[in-house]
Amino acid sequence: MNYAALIATLAALAFALPFLVTVAERVGVPRGYGIVTTLAAALFALAWILVRQRVQRRTDIEERIAAIERQRRLRPNDPDAFYLHGDHQGDLYLTLGKPREALVAFEAHLALAQQLGRETGRLEQAVARLRCELGAGVQTAQGGDGAGV
């Protein structure tokens, strides 16, 4: 939830809570029950919104990864196919908490960039960092032994 949406939600709750408690009192619900029920409903609604946003964000990232995979199949010799809207496939995997898949993506990009004679400094750093985080004995899709670059 962005900052503006949070402020709007809090403002709506600030105005709605007293109104709902008053309505509940008029129909015979004690004030304490009305307040607790309204706050519980607001908390439930807020939790539902947050969970829904997280699921949607994860789905969006997974769709972007799939789009990059399609790009890579269509243009296997293009190092720019690892990017979609400025985001690298490996970085998207890291956002999802998948460091092994990220390492495979960065290594594939590194191998292609080296083959084409392109600058590889950032990619080498990313591969070295991930190998270090995952341990020295990581087997990669390219058959490497996980040793440093």
N, C-alpha and C positions, 0 to 999 in steps of 0.2 A: 504494500500500500504506500503510495507516495505521500509526501508531507501535506499537500493540499487536501487530499482525500481524508487523511486522519483528522485534520482540523475541522473539516466539514462534518465528519461523523461525530466528533466531540461536541460541536455546536448543536447538532440535531439532538443528541442525547440530553444536553443541558436544557433545551426547550421542551423536549418530549417527556422527560422523567416527571417533572411536577404535574404536568397535564394528566399523564396516565395514573399517577397516584391519586389525584383528585377524582378521576372517573371511577377508580376502584373503590374509593371510600364511599362514593354516592351509591354504589350498588351493594354495599354492605361488607366489603372486604376490609379487614383492619389495615391501618396505615402501614405497619411494619411488614405485613405480608405483601402488600402492594409494592413497596419499595424493593424488597428482596426479589420478588418475582420479576419486576421490571429490569432490575440490574442483571439477574440471571439470564433473562431473554436477550438483553443487550450484549452480554458477554458471549452467549452462544452464537449470536449473529456475527459478532466480530471474529470469533474463532473460525466460523464457517467461511467468512470472507478471506481470512488469512490462509487457511488451508487450500481453498479454491485457487487463490493466486499462486501459491507455491506449486500446486499441481500443474496449473496452466503454464507457468514459467518453465518447469521441467519438460513439459510436452513441447513447448516452443523450441527449447534447446535441442531436444531429440530430433525434431523436424529439421532444424538447421544442420545438424550432423548428417542426417540422411540426404539432405540437399547437397552437401559437400561431397558425400560419397558418390552421388550421381554425377557431379561435376568431374570428379577424379576418374570415373569410368569413361566419361565422354572425352576427357582431355588428359590422358595418362602421362603425357610428357610436359605438362604445364604446371610449374610450381605454384602459380597463382590459383590453381584449382583447389588448393588447401584452404583458401580463404572464402568467406561469405560475409559480405558487408563489413569487412575489416576484422572479422573474428577468425582466428585460426582453429582448425578442427581440434588440434591438441588442447588448446585453451578451453574449448567448449567441453571436451571430455573432463578436463580438470574441474570445471565448474560443476559437473555432475558427480564428482568424486570418483572418477575412473582413471587413476594414474597409469595403469598398465596400457589401456587403450590410447591414452595421450602419448605415452612413450612410443608406441608403435606408429602413431601418426607423425610425430616429430621426426622419428628415425627415417620414415619413408620420405618425408619432405627433405630431410638432410641429404639422403642418398641421391635424390633427384637433383637437388641444387648443386651438389658436388659434381655430378655427372655433367651438368650444363655449365659449370664454371661460375656459378653465382656466389655471392657473399653468403657465408654460412655461420657467421659469428653468433647470432642470436639463437639459431637452431642448435648449434653445438652446446651452448650454455644450457638451453632447455633440456637437451638429452642428458647432459652430464648431471644436472640437478635431479632429474627424475630417476636416473640410474642410481644415484647416491641415495635418494629417498627410498627406493624400492629394494635396495640391497645390491651387492656386487654380483650375485649369481643369477641375475634376471635373464631369462631366455627371451629373445625378441622374435618377432615374425620374420626378421631377416636372417635369423640363425646366429646372431651375435652372442657372445658369451657374457655380455653385461659389463665388460671392462670399460674404463674411461676412454674418452675421445682423445 
